[in-house]
Amino acid sequence: MEAHLVDWRKRHFGKALAVAFPASTAAVAQIVKLCAHHRVPIYPQGGNTSVCGGSVPDAAGGGIVLNLRRMNRILSVDARDNSMLVEAGCVLAQVQEAARAVDRLFPMSLGAEGSCQIGGNLATNAGGTAVLRYGNMRDLVLGIEAVMPDGTIWNGLRALRKNNSGYDLKNLFIGSEGTLGIITAAVLKLFPLPQHNVTALIAVPSIEDAASLASDLQSGFPGLVSAMELISSSELELVIRHIPDTARPLPTQAPWYVLTEMAGADDAAAMSDRLTDLLEAPLAAGRVLDATIATSERQRQQLWHIRHHVTEANVKEGMGITHDIAVPPARIPQFVRLAEAALATRFVNATPVVVGHLGDGNLHYIAMFSHGDWAATADKPACTAAVNHLIYDIAAELGGTFSAEHGIGSIHIAEMERYKPPSELALMQAMKRTLDPLGIMNPGRVLPPAPPAAA
Ligand SMILES: Cc1cc2nc3c(=O)[nH]c(=O)nc-3n(C[C@H](O)[C@H](O)[C@H](O)COP(=O)(O)OP(=O)(O)OC[C@H]3O[C@@H](n4cnc5c(N)ncnc54)[C@H](O)[C@@H]3O)c2cc1C
């Protein structure tokens, strides 16, 4: 059971009575019914790649883990309808591959795609690197099937693009992190597979220049930008230091790098020429310092290799207090400047390490402590909370959020209380009570306990 009781970053350890591996929706329903009857908490689990303590049980050990990995069948792929029906335990990379096999694209893409599952992606409303063009998981699904906390099966597996027949129930489950029911299958949206792409890593001297470059590239390639990722110099150096086979991508060292990809029907050489033309003026003005455009699939993979290994490199480097904030994209420079100054004043031992989805306004802003400094920190929970509030308060002041794509899990409950309006929290708690009156579905995740209902 051990692998199912600890999270990917080995920060959260739990206990459980058992781990269940159902192979069908009917089996999930039976297990849930049994648990409801005996009031046994259920901790749904997909690929267990959650970075916010959402996928492992608590330390009390009175519940079961329900892992979906045996429900991993691609049930149908319809290229004409641009949709596919999959079980929730399908690994994301498997789904991408099945779409490609019929010349279609399933655009969700993230570093954990070789392990995370569609059910987990839906339960967390995952984001990833292609949100700018294709949206997050909520935008990529047409229908779902879920087992409710009493064991009832709700089949909402419709492949409709339009359906205004009452409340959109699937959206209740998307992003609910397993607290309202277990997602067992989904109808996903597919897209035409872009024929060609151009990928580049661009070095810029300041965060302001990174933001204007992002805006220029989107104007220069209308609707074609499928990735606009930001990588700080500190982050690039960690990947080069800790991840084998990482070549330095550019001779020029710059404070910031933008990894961008455009995909469309034009041939790659034409897109590459257009990008070169677009970069000419900012290069001449010193707003871009250097750039490399991938000229082969191998080079493209080398650039993405850097982006996809940041989390692994960060884990190896030290204790990173990670923040998954979002602000309106134009406010990213302001956020970065304020966070940098606040961290330098209050936590001198912390190095800012930044990576994120520049085009969406979503940054993973990490206060990195060396293993030694962290070991010497007397009150670790207090230090973590102080760093968190520093960063989250800045995001909140700029109209942002403390949780953009990773979810709440077990570690952000206090932030829910601090930053969510009480009326919004009360509404969520009322929904939870209605759908899961016994409170057995992923307890202690997402929401603080509700105050007792008035008599
Ligand atoms: C290297 C790395 C890179 C990452 N990059 C990104 C990124 O770019 N963007 C991003 O959004 N996330 C990212 N993540 C976080 C993580 O991969 C996503 O949150 C992913 O969607 C989780 O899927 P999973 O199958 O691993 O779910 P798990 O971690 O197993 O579970 C996550 C939550 O969903 C619930 N859950 C899981 N399956 C179901 C189900 N079938 N029904 C109901 N509830 C369920 C669990 O109870 C838990 O609350 C990254 C993680 C790693 C390790």
The ligand as a Tripos MOL2 file, in Angstrom:
@<TRIPOS>MOLECULE
LIG
   53    58     1     0     0
SMALL
NO_CHARGES

@<TRIPOS>ATOM
      1 C1          6.1050   17.2100  -12.3480 C.3       1 LIG1
      2 C2          4.7120   17.7440  -12.1370 C.ar      1 LIG1
      3 C3          4.2440   18.7450  -12.9790 C.ar      1 LIG1
      4 C4          2.9440   19.2420  -12.8120 C.ar      1 LIG1
      5 N1          2.5030   20.2220  -13.6580 N.ar      1 LIG1
      6 C5          1.2430   20.6620  -13.5560 C.ar      1 LIG1
      7 C6          0.7560   21.6690  -14.4550 C.ar      1 LIG1
      8 O1          1.4690   22.1940  -15.2950 O.2       1 LIG1
      9 N2         -0.5400   22.0190  -14.3410 N.ar      1 LIG1
     10 C7         -1.3860   21.4790  -13.4080 C.ar      1 LIG1
     11 O2         -2.5630   21.8280  -13.3670 O.2       1 LIG1
     12 N3         -0.9310   20.5450  -12.5290 N.ar      1 LIG1
     13 C8          0.3430   20.1290  -12.5760 C.ar      1 LIG1
     14 N4          0.8010   19.1950  -11.6890 N.ar      1 LIG1
     15 C9         -0.1030   18.6970  -10.6190 C.3       1 LIG1
     16 C10        -0.8420   17.3810  -10.9700 C.3       1 LIG1
     17 O3         -0.1560   16.6430  -11.9420 O.3       1 LIG1
     18 C11        -2.2520   17.6770  -11.4500 C.3       1 LIG1
     19 O4         -2.9790   18.2400  -10.4020 O.3       1 LIG1
     20 C12        -3.0070   16.4340  -11.9820 C.3       1 LIG1
     21 O5         -4.1960   16.8960  -12.6010 O.3       1 LIG1
     22 C13        -3.3300   15.4370  -10.9040 C.3       1 LIG1
     23 O6         -3.7580   14.2280  -11.5040 O.3       1 LIG1
     24 P1         -3.5790   12.8180  -10.7560 P.3       1 LIG1
     25 O7         -4.2320   11.7760  -11.5660 O.co2     1 LIG1
     26 O8         -2.1870   12.5910  -10.3860 O.co2     1 LIG1
     27 O9         -4.4750   13.0800   -9.4610 O.3       1 LIG1
     28 P2         -4.1140   12.7560   -7.9480 P.3       1 LIG1
     29 O10        -2.8900   13.4760   -7.5470 O.co2     1 LIG1
     30 O11        -4.1670   11.3110   -7.6900 O.co2     1 LIG1
     31 O12        -5.3780   13.4320   -7.2280 O.3       1 LIG1
     32 C14        -5.5770   14.8240   -7.2660 C.3       1 LIG1
     33 C15        -6.9310   15.1480   -6.6330 C.3       1 LIG1
     34 O13        -7.9750   14.6380   -7.4410 O.3       1 LIG1
     35 C16        -8.7600   13.6680   -6.7330 C.3       1 LIG1
     36 N5         -9.0490   12.5990   -7.7060 N.ar      1 LIG1
     37 C17        -8.1610   11.8740   -8.4200 C.ar      1 LIG1
     38 N6         -8.8040   11.0410   -9.2620 N.ar      1 LIG1
     39 C18       -10.1190   11.2720   -9.0690 C.ar      1 LIG1
     40 C19       -11.3150   10.7240   -9.6410 C.ar      1 LIG1
     41 N7        -11.2750    9.8020  -10.5920 N.pl3     1 LIG1
     42 N8        -12.5000   11.1930   -9.1880 N.ar      1 LIG1
     43 C20       -12.5590   12.1470   -8.2290 C.ar      1 LIG1
     44 N9        -11.4770   12.6740   -7.6490 N.ar      1 LIG1
     45 C21       -10.2840   12.2490   -8.0740 C.ar      1 LIG1
     46 C22        -7.8980   13.2240   -5.5630 C.3       1 LIG1
     47 O14        -8.6920   12.8250   -4.4760 O.3       1 LIG1
     48 C23        -7.1340   14.5050   -5.2650 C.3       1 LIG1
     49 O15        -7.9140   15.3700   -4.4780 O.3       1 LIG1
     50 C24         2.1110   18.7080  -11.7930 C.ar      1 LIG1
     51 C25         2.6000   17.7120  -10.9460 C.ar      1 LIG1
     52 C26         3.8840   17.2420  -11.1020 C.ar      1 LIG1
     53 C27         4.3490   16.1470  -10.1870 C.3       1 LIG1
@<TRIPOS>BOND
     1     1     2 1
     2     2     3 ar
     3     2    52 ar
     4     3     4 ar
     5     4     5 ar
     6     4    50 ar
     7     5     6 ar
     8     6     7 ar
     9     6    13 1
    10     7     8 2
    11     7     9 ar
    12     9    10 ar
    13    10    11 2
    14    10    12 ar
    15    12    13 ar
    16    13    14 ar
    17    14    15 1
    18    14    50 ar
    19    15    16 1
    20    16    17 1
    21    16    18 1
    22    18    19 1
    23    18    20 1
    24    20    21 1
    25    20    22 1
    26    22    23 1
    27    23    24 1
    28    24    25 2
    29    24    26 1
    30    24    27 1
    31    27    28 1
    32    28    29 2
    33    28    30 1
    34    28    31 1
    35    31    32 1
    36    32    33 1
    37    33    34 1
    38    33    48 1
    39    34    35 1
    40    35    36 1
    41    35    46 1
    42    36    37 ar
    43    36    45 ar
    44    37    38 ar
    45    38    39 ar
    46    39    40 ar
    47    39    45 ar
    48    40    41 1
    49    40    42 ar
    50    42    43 ar
    51    43    44 ar
    52    44    45 ar
    53    46    47 1
    54    46    48 1
    55    48    49 1
    56    50    51 ar
    57    51    52 ar
    58    52    53 1
@<TRIPOS>SUBSTRUCTURE
     1 LIG1         1 GROUP 0 **** ****
